[in-house]
Amino acid sequence: MRARDKVAVSALRATLGALDNAEAVPVGEAALRGVAIEEAPVGAGATEAVRQELSESRVEDVVRAEVAERLDAAAQLTSPAHADRAAQLRAEAAVLLRFLDEPGSV
């Protein structure tokens, strides 16, 4: 990070966001009906809910999904005008794969 590796920073920020979303507690639509706004689990007056704790295998699944998403997007960018973006996506996928390859790093 200190080297200001923009590709790594971009990949890691997006993956941390995906992990953060995976830890979120799902709010059922039924729980939102007929509740006063100050008692609603989301929106105005909402309080923090305890987040789900992801297992190591679930974290790996989220990271693998991020890798697959980048590789799929890079494969779809076939025109020469998008070559730079496709290369960046492949580089981001490579950064994330390094974390999966290193034992105990996820």
C-alpha positions, 0 to 999 in steps of 0.5 A: 500500500505504501508504494501507492499501488493503485491496482492493489488499492482498488481491488482491496477496497472493492473486496473489503466492501463486498466483505462488509456487505456479506456481513450485513444482517438481512432485513426481511421485507415482512419486518418492515411492514406496519412498523412506526418509522422510529422503530424500523430496523432501517432508515431514520431512527435505526440502530446498529445491528450486530453483524454476521461473522463470516467463516474463513471459507465464506470469506474465500468465497466472497474473494473468489466471486470478486476475482470471477467478476473482474475476469468476466468483465475483462473478458467482455471488454474486447474492443481495443478502446477498452484494453486498458480497463481490461488489463486493470481488471485482470491485474486486480484479479491477480492481486486478489488471487495472490491472497487466496494462494497464500495460506492463512492470508484470508 
